[in-house]
Amino acid sequence: YKVDINKIYSEFDVDPNIGLTTDQALQSIELHGKNELKKVKRSFFKVIIAPIINLLIILYLISALAMWLLGEVNRTAPTFFILGFNALVAIIQQFRAEKQLKALQQLSAAKATVIRNGKEVELPTQEIVLGDIVKLNLGDKVPADCRIINGVNLTVDESSLTGESEPVKKNNTDKPLKMEDNQKLPIQDRKNMLFLGTYISSGRGSAIVVKIGEKTELGKINVKLEEATTGDIPLRRKMNTLAKQLGVGVVALLLISIIYKSILLGLENQLNWNNFRLAMINSIDLGMKVMPINLPLLTTIVLITGVLAMAKKGVIVRELSKTESLGRVSIVCSDKTGTLTKNEMTTVLVWTPDNEYGVSGFGYEPEGLIYELKTGRSTKPKELARLVVSGYLNNNAVLTKSVIKMKLPSGKGDKFRDKWDIKGLPTEGALTVLAKKYNNKIDEIVKNYIFVFEYNFDSSIKRMSKVFEKDGQYFVFTKGATEWLLPLCKSYLKDGKIEELEKNYELSILQAMRGYAEAGYRVLAICDRILEPNDIPDDWEGDEMRTKIEDKLTLLGLAIILDPPREDVEKAVLECQNAGITTVMITGDSISTGKAIAKQLNVYEEGVNIAVEGNQLYALSDEDFIDATVYGRVSPEHKQIIVERYQEMNRIVSMSGDGVNDALALSMADCGLAMGIKGTEVAKEAADMVITDDAFSTIVTGIKQGRGLFKKIRAIVYFFVLVSVMEAIILFVSSFNPDPKWAMFDYWQLNLLYVTAHMFPSLGFTFMWTAKTVMMEKPRNTAEIIPGKYLKALLFHMLLMGIPIVLAYVICYAGWLPISDFNQLGIVTYQDSAFPEVTIGAFQSKARTMAFAVIFLLEGLIMPMQIRRM
């Protein structure tokens, strides 16, 4: 965009009137490849094996295989089931990464018109090469990154790439942009460039291809997305760490147990294969039982219950384990257009020489009132009629209505609502809706106006006009930039009368316009003119005639337009602040526009926060970076840097957005949130969650659910670590007693314990209510499931459980507690030689029963109640 067009022609050896030859195109394909985005190929190892490379899973697998090889097939079935279930969840996540890139590939146009060998031909997009001369018309997709050669009223919808809804008005010449050699412009400011995946909104033009495939702006996102999808899941990392800690301990005890029993058998001259096999089976079985095999399954169940709860609130979770990450976010980076705002340009104020009016109602729904700002009195003044008619007729936007289906908050049933939209330019849509609010029968009012001619918007003179005839009179309706139209105005309308526009009053109008612009509004001047019979031409064509027609205008007023904030965003931002979460606005718009919206939403406070342009990000200090809450003129690369810098500061980052430009940041963020209604498929595929109603407030609901989920997962993990370590110590230590009669629990008691006392309390944690005060807590940046401050409590609870269990067993086993009420006199004792087998079996059964009752009471009731209070 900085290079002279002739240098580009020379570089590619092309004549813009003839285009490339077939031989040149073939050579270019051999040298630079085809114009396509690479497809990611996943190896079998990465897709199938990698998800189960987890120490906890590996230990289960090895133990199960060992038991199977030792002949204990029945004991291995539950283990294989849980292994398969967890591997399946992980495998689904791996396959999902490929869909992100497929969605990007679908943005490429199927065919495009180029000049080859001096003729216009239609070719598949993949066959377009560097130096091709491309012809583009209304509605065409741009097939590659191109430099404009010429254009006629060329505007381009770049929302899929930049996220900004307003079509970009492109330069209609091949002139390079004047700027410093080392200066780099954001995508939206490169007015002489066209980009792959964008659409021609109006006009036509020709351009030369300068970048193809993954060298394009869209292709760069594709490459970075591929790199970004290879990361591990945070929750998986934490579970791996926990598994490693538990696994090392259990393996050590297991090996000690096997070695000890082997030595014992050797000393008794009973070391043979059968006895050694039984020793191994008992040791491995004991190790498998103290390992928390239910932990992965129950963690998954917690996440699934969270997913279902979030779905009822409008949050569709695509990445299961990221639900927990959402609960730990401390930074919410949000795209402005379509996320914090409605992405629906709205006329909110009307300035006239008589008065200043407010317009109620936001978005494209034609419902609202016009009222005087000073008095608040609803009114439809006649002096606004000419302004409204001018804005409505000098307009190509069409207001449309459709019916959409939405889920009820309860999740039971659907509700239907009208959805209003605009076909055409959003700013023109704002004027159309204004006219409908002024009079919903506006079409009846203007039906006698007959269209004559249109002067399309020209960015060089920043205005547009249409000519209409009514009852023999010719009306010129003009709109455009105030500073460009005022010099063409000779008068203004006040109190229904035409007054001469003097220089002093013109300056006051410009001052008012600048005040609105600095506050972030878009300002359009609305004018008209009634042509005198002598001024009516036979031919309306030509720039000279346009200059004559668009002269001696009458200023009717200013339309002040804003992309309004969503109604519930301000409350949601306040809730985030109370929760210690910083909301950061990221936009492709100007700083002034971003600040204006951010101030309304309490995202930006003058003197406390700062607003930064994307190209200033590289030189921003860490202190200023923390204070920045508004970023303007942001490119996809800038979004990536913002996310990375927060993560380097150990902040948990959530990124919400709806455009292709958001995809990389969504994928890189700790939790990516895409908008469901206006979000592109690329954004949805890159995100971890999809917000079905596009409401920022729904994100806050998701954060609340995520915080509740983390508490549930922590409770489950704490419970399993507590009971597993406590039981491991007791069972392994007791197994070292050479007396086989000393075994504290038999096989069936242990199985009953694990399917009841282990399962039901932990399952109950999954249905705990989320505390109402959860959004008053500060974010947890720690990645530990059980932080250091919980270790003392863990040790205390182990002693609180272990001592009563051991005492209950020892007291009964030693005969210090009678077997039953009938034995109060001590007739049957451990030392009674008359009933050696019965008494020993009875006392051991009594000991096991009492120990089992104590452990059942502690693990099934008392400890879960204690953990819930933590």
N, C-alpha and C positions, 0 to 999 in steps of 0.2 A: 504493500500500500504506500510505501515511501519511494518506490523506484519509478523512473520514467517508463511509460508503457512501451516505448520503442526499444528499450533495453530488454524488456521481456520478449518482444517479438524476435529480437536478435538472438537471445539465449536459446529459444526453442526453434529458431530458423523457420518462422511461419509468417505468411502474409495473411492479415486478418480478413481479407476478401476472398481468399482461396482456401485457407485452412491447411491442415496437414495432408500429406499424401498417404496412401495406404501403406507404402513401404516405411515411411517415417513412423506411423502408428505402431506397426509391428516391431520395429527396432526399439521403440520406447517401451513396449510391453516386455521385451526381452531384458531391457536394461533396468527398468524401474518396477516391473511387475504390474499386475492388474489393479484396477481401482476397486478394491474390496477390503473389508475388515476381516482380519484373520479369525478363524474359528478355533476355539480352545479345545485341545484334545486331552482328556484325562486318562491317565494310565490306570490299569486294573488295580495296582497297588494303592494309588492315592484314593481311589473311589471306594474300594472294598476293604482293604487291609488297614489303611491309615486310621480310619475311625475307631478301630478297636485296639490300637496301640496305646494302652493305658495300663499302668502297673496293676491296678486293682482287677481289671478285666483279665489281664494276662495270668495273674495268680489264680483266679477262678478257673480259667481255661486249663492251666497246667494241672491244678488239683483235680478237676473233673476228669481230665484225660488219664491221670494217674489212677484214680479210683476205678475208672472204666477198664483200664488195663489190668487192674488187680482183681477184676471180677465183680465189682460193686456197681452194676449198671443202673439199678433202680435209684441209687443215691445221686446220680449225675443228671437226671432229667431236668429237675428244677433249675439247676445251674445253667445248663445249655439254653433253656428257655429265656432266662434273664439276659444271658450274653447275646442271644439273637435279637431280643427286643431293643437293647441299647445300641447294638451295632446298626440296626435298621434305621433308628432315628438319626444317627450320625451320617449314614450313607445318603439319606434323603437330603441332608444339608449339603453334602458335597456335590450332588447332582444339580442342586438349585443354583450354584454359582455359574454354571454354564448358561442358564436362562438369562442372566443379566446381559451377557454378550450377544445372545441371539436377538434380544429386543433392540440392541443398538444396530445390529445388522439390518433389521427390518426398516430402519429409518432411511436407508439408501433408496434413491429412486430406481424404479425398474428400468426405465428407458429415458433417453434424452436426445434432443435434436442438436446435431453438430454439423459444421461445414467440413467436408472431406473432398479433396480433389475438385474444389470449386462448386460442389453441390451440397444442398442440405439433405442429410440422411438421419434416420432415427436409429440409434444404437443402444444396446444394453449398457447399463451404467458401468459394468465391469470392464467394458472395452474402451471407455474414455481414457485418454492419456494426457500427459503433460503437453501443453501447447494447443490442445483442441480449442476451436472457437465454438462456443455453446450459444444457442439461441433459446431464450427463455420468455415465456408468456404467463399471463395471469393463471394462477393455480398450479404452476409447475413446481416440482421439487428441484432444488439445486443439487446436481449430481456430484460436485466436487468443490473444493475451495477455488474460487475464481476471482480474477481482477476485472472490474467492469470496463468495457470498451465504450459503450454508449447505452443510453436508456431513455425511456419516455415515461415520466411520472412513475418511476420505479420505486416501489415500497416492498419491503420483505418482512415476513413474519419470522422473527428469530427467537420466539418464545421457547421453542423446544431446546434451544441451545443456551440462551441467556436467562430464561425465566421471566423476562419482561414482556407484558402483553401488548404494548403499543408497537405496531409495525414500524420498522426503521425506514426512514426516507433516505434513499441512496443517491449518491451523486450521479448525474446523468451524463458525465463526461469521463474521459480517460485520464484526467489530470491526477498526478500523485498528491498525497496529503503533505502539506507543509508542516514540518516539525523538526526537532533536533535529531541528529543521527542516532544517538543512544536512547532516545525516548521510545517507549513501547506503549501502544494504545490498547485499551480494552477492546474486546470484540465488538461491542455495541457502538464504538466510536469509529470503527473502520468503515467509513461511508462509501469507499470505492471498492469494497470487497463483498463477495457472496460466499456463503459457507454451506458445506455439505449438510443435508438433512433439513434445511430451512425451506420456506415456501415463498413464492412470489405472490404478494397480496394484491398488488395493482400494478398496472403498466406493463411494459415489456422492455427487453434489452438484450444485448449480447455481451459475452465475457470470454476471457481466455483462462483456461485451466492452469493453475500454478501449483496446486497440491492435490495429491490423490491418496486414497486408501488411508493408512494409519499415519500419514504425514499431515492429514487435515486436522482441524480443531476437534472434530468429532472422533477421528481416529486416535488422537492423543488420549482422549478420555477412555477409549476402548482399551488401549495398552495399559493404562494405569489401573483400570478396573480389573483387568486380568491379574495384575500384580497384587492388587488389594484383596482379592478373594482367597488368597492362600493362607491367611492368618488363622490362628487358633481362636476358639471361642473362650472368653474369659472364665465362664463357669467351669468349662472343661479343664482349664489350667488349674483352677482351685481344687477341683475334685482329684486331679492327677497328683497334686502336691499332698493332699490328704491321704490318698491311696498309697503313695510312696511311704509316708510316715507309718501308716498302719501296717502296710505290707512288710516292710523291713522288720518290724517288731515281731510279727506273727511268724515270718519265715525263720527268724533266729530261734524263737521258742520251739517251732516245729522241728528244726534240725537238732536242737538240744534234746528234745523229747525222744526222737528216733535213736539218736546215738546212745542216750541213757538207757533206753529199753533194750537196745542191742547188747550193750555191756552187761546189763542185768541178766539177760537170757544166756549170755556166754558164761557168766559166773555160775549159773545154775545148770550148765551143760544142756541147755534146751534151745540153743541157737540153731534152728533149721529154717528152711524156706517158708514153711507154713506159719511158724511162729513169727518170723520176721515180717511176713506179709501182713499178718494180723496186727503187728505193732505199727507197721506203716499205715494201714487202713485206719486204725484208731487215732494215730497222730494227725494224719491228713484230715480225717473227718472232724477232729476237734479243731484243727486250724481253720477249716472251711466254715465251721459254725461260729467261731468268734469273729471271723471277718464279716463285716456288715454287707452281706450279699443283697439285702433289700434296699440298701442306700441308693444305688443308681436308679432302681425302679421307682422308689418313692419320690426321689427328686424329680424324676420325669413326671410323675403323677401330679406333684405340686405345680410344676410348670404348666401342665395341661389344664388343670383347674383354673390357673391364672389366665391361660389363653381363652378359655370359655368365658370367664368373667369379663375379660377385656373385650371380647367379641360383642357381648351384650351392650357394652359402653361405646362401641364404634371403633375399636382398635383391633384390626386383623393382624395376628402375629404370624410372621413367615419364618422367623428364626427363633426356635423354641427357647434356647438358653439365653437369648438377649432380653427376655422379659425381666430377668433379675438385674441386668445391667441398667435398664431403664429406671429402676428404683434407686440407683446410685448416682445418677447424673448430677453434676453440679453446674454444667453449662448447657444451655439450650440454644444452639445456633439455628436461627429460623430465617428462611427466605421471606422477604417482605411480600412480594406480589403473590397473591393467591393463598398465602398462609396466615400472615398477620392482617392482610387486607383482603377484600373480596375479589380482587382482580376484575372489578366492574367499575369503569369510570363513571362518576356521578357528578352532575352539576349541583353543587352545594350552596353556592351563592350567586346572585346576579347583581351586578352594579349598573346603575343607570344614572344619568345626570340628575334625575329627580330623587332617587332613593337607593337604598341598599336592601336587598331581599335575601332571606334565607329560604332554602328549599329542604323540606323534610323528606325522609325516606332515602335509603341507600340501595345501591345496586340497580339492576335493570328493571325491577318490578315497577310498573307505572302507577304507583300509589304514593301519594304524599301531598303536602300542602306548601303553598308559597305564602310567606308571611314577611311583614316588615321587621327588620332587625331591631329597630329602635323600640317599637311598641309590642312586638310579638303578635300583632293582630294578623289573622289570616286574611289574605286579599288576593284578588286577581285583577290588578290595575290594567286599565286599557293601554297605558303607555308601554306595557310589556308585550302587547299583542304583536306589534311589528317586529320586535326582537325575536319572539318565539316563532313567528311565521318564517322569518329570514333564516333562523337556525334550522328549522324543520325542512324547508324546501332546498336549501343549499346543503344537501346531505345525501349520502348514498347508503346509509346504514338502514337495516331492516330489523325491527323488533320481533322476536319470535317467542312462542310459548310452547312448552312441552310439560308432560306430567311425569314425575319421577317417583319411584317407590323407595321408601326408606323403612328400615327396621325400627320398631318401637323400642324405647329404652329398656323395657322389661324383657325384650327379646321374644315376646309372644305376639306374633302378628305383624302386619305392615301398616304403614301410613303413606298416603299419597299427598304430594304437594306440587303446585305449579312451579316450574322453573323457567324464568325469563332469560333470554340470551339475545345477543346482537350478532347479526351477520354484517360485517363491515368493520370500519375503524372504531375503536372504543370511544375516542373523543366525539365522533359524530353520533355514536350511540347515546352518549350523555345528553346531547342536544335533543335527540329524538325523544328520550324519556322525559326531559324537561317539558317539551311540548305536550306530551300526554298528561303530565301532571297539571299543566295549566288548563288544558281542556281535553278530556278524553275523546271528544268528537272533533279533534283537530283535522282529521281527514275530510270531514264535511266542510270545514271552514276553508280549506285550501283546494277543494276539488275543482274550482273554476280557474285555477292557475294552470296554464298550459306551458309545458317545458319547451324552450327554444334552443338553448345552447349551454354548454358547460366549459368553463376554463378550469382544467384540472389543477390540483395543488402543485405548485412549483416551489421546491425548497430554496431556490435562489431568490425568490421574492416573497416566500412564506405566506401565501394566500391562495384562496380558491373561490371561484364565483360560479353562479348559475344565473341564467337569464330566463324569465318567465313572462308570458303575455296573459293579461286579464282585461277583458272589456276594452280592448284596443290599446291599453297601456302596457309598456314594457318595463318590467321590474328587474333590477340587478341586485342579487343578494350575495354579499361577500363576507367571508370570515377569514381570520388569520391572526398572525402575531400583532399585538397592539402597536409595538414600536414601528412596524412596517406599514400598518394601515392608517395610523393617525395622520401622517403627511399627505395621504390621499383624501382625507376628509375635509370638506369645506364647511360642514355644519354638524349640529347634533340635535337630537330630539329631546325637548324638555317641556313638560306640561302640555304635551300634545302639539307643541309648536316647534318649528324649525328655527334654531338659533345659529348664528355665525360662530364658528369655532375659532377663538382667539388663541394666540400663542401661550399666554399665561395659563389659560384653562387646559390647553393641551399638555403643558408641563405637569399640572396637578393630576391629570388622568394618568400620565406615565408614572408619576410617583405612587399613585394608588395601585397601579398594575405591579410595580416592583415590590410593593409591600406584600401583595398576595403571592408573587413568585418566590420571594425570600422565605415565606411561610410554607413553601412546598406545594403550592397550588399550580395548576396549569391554567393559563389565562388566554381566552380567545376573545378578540374584538369582533362584534357583530355589527354589520353595516348594511345599508341598502341605498338604492338610487332609483328614482323614477326618470326614465329617459325622456327627453324632449323629442318631439317628432323629427327634428333635424338631426338628432344624434343617433337615430336608428339606422344601422348600416344594412346594406344588401348582403354583405359577406362578413360573418362574425370571426372568421379565421385570422390567424396571424398574431404575432407578438405586438405589432404596432397597434392593431385594432384592440387587442386586450388592454393595452396601456390607456387607450382613450376611454374604453368602457369602464374600467376600474378606476375612475377618477370622479372628483366632485361628489364623493360619497357622504352619506349622513351617518354619523355614529349613533347607534341605538343603545349600546351598552357593552358590558363585559360579562362573559360567562366564566365563572370560576369553577374549575373542575378538579376533582380529587378522586383517587382510588381509595375508597373509605375503609377504615379499619373494620374488622369483624366485631359484631356487637359484644361478644363475650370475651374478647381478648384482654381488655384492660383488667378485668377481674382475675383472669387466669394468670396474667403477668404478676399481679399483686400476690396471688397465692404462691407462685414460684419464689418471689422475694421472701415471703414468710418462711418458706422451706429452705432458704439459703441457696437458691438456684438463681444464677444470673442468666437473663435473657439477652441474646445478642442478635441484632437485626443485620442481615446480609442482603444487599440488593444490587442490582445492576443500574439502578437509577442514580440520580445525582445525590450528593451529600445533603443539600438543602431539602430535597423531597423526603429523603430517609429520616432526617432529623425531625421534620414536621410531624410525620406519622409516629416516630418513636416518642416524641414528647407527649402526644395524646395518650399513648399507651403506657406511660411511665417507664419506658425502656431507657430513655435518655433524659438526664437532668443536667441543665446548664451549670457549668462550674464544677460538676462532680465527674461526669463522664466525658469522653471525647468521641468525635466522629472522624473516621479516617477513610481516605480513598484507597482502593486496592493497591495502586502502584506505590503507595507510601508504606505498605506493610513491611517491606524488606528492611527499611531503616528504623522501624518502630522498636523502641526499647521495651524490655519486659514490663517495666512499670506502666508505661503508656498502653501497652497491649492489654494489661489487666483492666485498665480504666476504659478501654474502647468498647462501646456497646452498639455502635452503628458503623457499618462498612458500606461505602458506596463505590460505584463503578467497579464491581468485583468480577473477575474472570474465574473460570473453573480452577485455574492454577492457584489463584488467591484463596479460594475456598479450601483447597487441599492444605495450604500453608497454615491457615487459621486453625483447622482441626489438629494438624500435627503439633503446632506450638502449644495448644492447650494440653495435648496429651503428654508433651515433654514436661509440662508443669504438674504432671500427675493429676490432671483434672479429668473427670469422666464426662465425655462430650456426647451430646445428642444433637443430631442434625436433621432438620425437617425441611422438605422442599418438594417441588413438583416437576421440575424441568430436567432435561438432559444434563444441563450444567450442574445440577445438584448430584448426579449419579455417583461420581467419584467420592465426593465428600460423604454421601450417605453410606457408601460401602466402607469407607475408612473409619467413620465415627464409631464410637463404642456402641451406639444405638442409632440406627438410621430410620427415619420416619418419613414415609411418602404420603402425599395427599391422594385420596382415592378417587375424587370426582374429576379434578383438573390435572392430576398427575399423569405424566407420560408413562408409557409401559416400561421405559428404561429405568425411570426413577423407582417405580414399584418393584421391579426385579432386583434393583440394587439395595433396596431398603430391607430392614429387618421387620418392620411393621408398616401397615397401611392404615391411615386415618380415613375411615369411610366417609365422614361428613366434612372433611377438610377443615375442621374446627380446631384452633389452637388449644381451646379449653379441653378438648378430648386428650391432648397430649398430657395435660396436668392430671387428668383422670388415670391415664396409663402410668404415670410416675407414681401416683398413690398406690395403684395395684402392684407395681413393681416393688415398692418398699414393703408392702405387706407380704409379697412372695419371698423376699429375702429373709424376713423374720421367720417365716415358716420353714424355709430351707435350713436356716441356722438352727432352729429348734430341733429339726429332724437329725441334722448332722451331730449336734451336741448330744442328743439322746443316744444315737448309735455309738459314738465315740465313748460315751460314758459307760454304757452297758457292755460294749464289746471289750474294752480294755479291762474293766472290772471282772468280767467273766473269764477273760483270757488268763488273767493273773490267778484267779481261784482255781480254774480247771487245770491249767498247766502245772501249777504248783502241786495240786492234789494228785495229778497223774504220776508224780515222781515217787509217791509212796509205794513201796514194793508190795504191800499187801493189796491184792486185787479186790478184796472185800471193801476197801476204803473208798472206792469210786463214789463221788458225791451224787451223780445223776446217771441214770441209765439212758440208752439211746432214745427211747420213746418219750421220756420226760423232756429231753433236750429238744426233740422235734416239736413237741407240744408248746414248749416255751417259745421257740422261734416263730411259730405260726400264730401265736396269740399275744403274749406279752411284748414281743418285739414288733409285731405287725400293727396291731390295733391302736396302741398309743401313738405311734408314728403316723399312722394313717389319719388319726384324729387331728394331728397338727396341720394336715393339709386343708382342713375346713375351719381353721381358726378365723375369727373375725379380725379384719384389719382395724386397728385402733383409730379413733377419730382424730387423735393428736399426731398421727404419723406425718402429716404435712407441716407440722410445727418443728420437726426435728431437722438438724443440719445434715447435709449429705455425707455419706460414708465413702471416702475415697480409698479406704483400705481394701485390699483384695483378699484379706483373710476371712474365711468363713467363721472361724473361732478366734477372735483377737486375743492378745496376751492377757488382757484384764479378766478374761473368763477362765484362765488356767487354774487360778486358786479355787474358784468355785467348782471347777471340774474335779480337782483333787479332793476337795471337801465332800462332794457328792459321792465319789467313789468310796471313800471311807465310810460315809453314812450308809451306803448300801452293802458294801463288802463285809463289814464287821458283823452286822446282825445275821447275815446269811451263814457265815462261818460259825458263829456262836450257836445258831439254831441247829446246825448239823452236828457239831461236836457235842453239845449238851445231850442230844438225843442218842447219838451213836455210842456215847460213853455210858449210857444208862442213867444219867443224872435226872432225866425227866421220864416219869413212868410211861409205859407204852399206852396204857388206857386206864380208865377210872377203876376197873375191877382189880388192878394191881397196886392199889395204894399201900398194901402191906409189904410189897416188894417180894412177893412169892416168886415171880419170874424176874431173874436178873441176868445181866450179861455174863456173870461168873458161874451161873447155875449149870453144872455139868449134866444135869438130867435132860435138858433140852438144848443141846449145843447148836444144832442146825436151825431149829425154830427160833430160838432167842436171838441168835446173831442175825438171821434174816429179818426178824420182826423189828429189832432195834435199827437195823440199817434202813428198812423201809420207812420206819418212823422218822429217822433222821432225814432221809430224802424227801419225805412228804412235808416235813416242817420247813426244810430249807427251800423246797419248791414253793410252798405257800408264802414264805417271806419274800423270796425273789419276785414272785408273781405280784404280790401286793406293792412292793417297792417300784418295780418296773412298769406295772400296769396302771398304777393310780397315783402314788405319792410323788414320784419323780416327774412324771408328765405335768402335774399341777405346779410343781416348783419351776420347771422349765418355762411354762407359759407365763409366769410372772417376771421372768428375766427380761 
